[in-house]
Amino acid sequence: MGAPEDEREPETLEDMENIVSDLREVYFTGKTRSAEYRLSQLKQLAAMLKALRTEYATAVNKDMKKADEEIFFTDIRFTDHEIGHTIRNLEEWMSPSKIKKDAAFAAAEAYLYPDP
């Protein structure tokens, strides 16, 4: 299963620079900050890993000469687990948390707002 026609792989350094530029534009719009967007991206990443498992294993085998079983357990399964872990914890990780403060600021409340 290859990439769709409109999402061809970059062929030149200029292609890669254009992709990075486009991704930066999206990032700076703030679109990537919402939990919904992040969850959507993580779910798409998990689906892509599942759909392209064979192609991924072939590429890793070609580059690193790993056996299919080793690729599954050390690369694919590990990555899939990490995606699931991130999905399960994302909301908590994005939530503001109360932080300790100096005595001079005892009356104030201070929170840490995680931000990419």
Kinemage of the C-alpha trace (Angstrom):
@kinemage 1
@onewidth
@group {chain A} dominant
@subgroup {mainchain}
@vectorlist {calphas} color= white
{ca met a 1} P 0.000 0.000 0.000
{ca gly a 2} L 1.759 3.123 -1.197
{ca ala a 3} L 1.209 6.820 -0.652
{ca pro a 4} L -1.747 8.459 -2.407
{ca glu a 5} L -0.885 10.264 -5.646
{ca asp a 6} L -1.218 13.731 -4.050
{ca glu a 7} L 1.067 12.759 -1.169
{ca arg a 8} L 4.118 11.609 -3.086
{ca glu a 9} L 7.374 11.236 -1.237
{ca pro a 10} L 9.745 14.188 -1.545
{ca glu a 11} L 12.288 13.737 -4.297
{ca thr a 12} L 14.516 16.755 -3.765
{ca leu a 13} L 15.798 18.870 -0.912
{ca glu a 14} L 13.481 21.638 -2.113
{ca asp a 15} L 10.493 19.249 -1.831
{ca met a 16} L 11.463 18.489 1.758
{ca glu a 17} L 11.941 22.168 2.576
{ca asn a 18} L 8.471 22.908 1.170
{ca ile a 19} L 6.912 20.157 3.285
{ca val a 20} L 8.613 21.449 6.430
{ca ser a 21} L 7.507 24.986 5.592
{ca asp a 22} L 3.897 23.845 5.129
{ca leu a 23} L 3.975 21.948 8.426
{ca arg a 24} L 5.368 24.993 10.240
{ca glu a 25} L 2.547 27.122 8.846
{ca val a 26} L -0.025 24.683 10.246
{ca tyr a 27} L 1.769 24.592 13.602
{ca phe a 28} L 1.853 28.374 13.923
{ca thr a 29} L -1.890 28.628 13.290
{ca gly a 30} L -2.387 26.914 16.669
{ca lys a 31} L -4.346 24.072 15.052
{ca thr a 32} L -2.065 21.452 16.604
{ca arg a 33} L -2.692 22.602 20.188
{ca ser a 34} L -6.123 21.060 20.742
{ca ala a 35} L -6.537 17.636 22.302
{ca glu a 36} L -8.921 16.687 19.508
{ca tyr a 37} L -6.324 17.396 16.830
{ca arg a 38} L -3.609 15.521 18.704
{ca leu a 39} L -5.852 12.508 19.322
{ca ser a 40} L -6.819 12.484 15.658
{ca gln a 41} L -3.167 12.519 14.612
{ca leu a 42} L -2.262 9.744 17.059
{ca lys a 43} L -5.131 7.567 15.846
{ca gln a 44} L -4.096 8.158 12.233
{ca leu a 45} L -0.513 7.243 13.130
{ca ala a 46} L -1.703 3.987 14.732
{ca ala a 47} L -3.844 3.191 11.671
{ca met a 48} L -0.930 3.940 9.333
{ca leu a 49} L 1.399 1.711 11.365
{ca lys a 50} L -1.145 -1.111 11.159
{ca ala a 51} L -1.853 -0.620 7.441
{ca leu a 52} L 1.806 -0.322 6.436
{ca arg a 53} L 3.217 -2.899 8.853
{ca thr a 54} L 4.568 -5.117 6.078
{ca glu a 55} L 6.187 -2.228 4.185
{ca tyr a 56} L 7.693 -0.910 7.429
{ca ala a 57} L 9.100 -4.334 8.327
{ca thr a 58} L 10.552 -4.721 4.826
{ca ala a 59} L 12.273 -1.322 5.044
{ca val a 60} L 13.699 -2.008 8.516
{ca asn a 61} L 14.891 -5.435 7.394
{ca lys a 62} L 16.560 -3.900 4.341
{ca asp a 63} L 18.270 -1.142 6.370
{ca met a 64} L 19.120 -2.987 9.582
{ca lys a 65} L 18.935 -6.690 8.671
{ca lys a 66} L 16.526 -7.418 11.540
{ca ala a 67} L 14.362 -10.528 11.515
{ca asp a 68} L 10.596 -10.000 11.112
{ca glu a 69} L 9.899 -11.186 14.677
{ca glu a 70} L 12.466 -8.779 16.098
{ca ile a 71} L 11.010 -5.903 14.069
{ca phe a 72} L 7.521 -6.717 15.328
{ca phe a 73} L 8.517 -6.856 19.007
{ca thr a 74} L 11.147 -4.109 19.156
{ca asp a 75} L 9.746 -1.595 16.676
{ca ile a 76} L 6.120 -2.083 15.672
{ca arg a 77} L 4.672 -3.422 18.929
{ca phe a 78} L 6.651 -0.946 21.028
{ca thr a 79} L 5.542 2.007 18.884
{ca asp a 80} L 1.922 0.842 18.892
{ca his a 81} L 2.051 0.559 22.699
{ca glu a 82} L 3.521 4.048 23.031
{ca ile a 83} L 0.800 5.511 20.800
{ca gly a 84} L -1.873 3.844 22.970
{ca his a 85} L -0.182 5.059 26.154
{ca thr a 86} L -0.077 8.603 24.780
{ca ile a 87} L -3.752 8.470 23.749
{ca arg a 88} L -4.759 7.257 27.224
{ca asn a 89} L -2.735 9.954 29.026
{ca leu a 90} L -2.934 12.918 26.668
{ca glu a 91} L -5.776 14.723 28.430
{ca glu a 92} L -4.025 14.477 31.801
{ca trp a 93} L -0.709 15.604 30.328
{ca met a 94} L -2.396 18.622 28.736
{ca ser a 95} L -4.218 19.659 31.937
{ca pro a 96} L -2.915 22.565 34.011
{ca ser a 97} L -1.257 21.477 37.246
{ca lys a 98} L -0.865 23.430 40.453
{ca ile a 99} L 2.746 24.231 41.300
{ca lys a 100} L 4.552 25.095 44.508
{ca lys a 101} L 5.399 28.726 45.052
{ca asp a 102} L 7.556 30.809 47.354
{ca ala a 103} L 6.153 32.122 50.637
{ca ala a 104} L 6.041 35.613 49.136
{ca phe a 105} L 3.334 34.415 46.773
{ca ala a 106} L 1.409 32.272 49.299
{ca ala a 107} L -1.890 34.062 48.631
{ca ala a 108} L -1.680 33.527 44.885
{ca glu a 109} L -2.393 30.368 42.974
{ca ala a 110} L 0.126 29.229 40.378
{ca tyr a 111} L -0.464 26.721 37.603
{ca leu a 112} L 1.717 25.163 34.969
{ca tyr a 113} L 0.046 25.041 31.557
{ca pro a 114} L 1.762 22.450 29.344
{ca asp a 115} L 2.322 23.882 25.882
{ca pro a 116} L 4.173 22.342 22.971
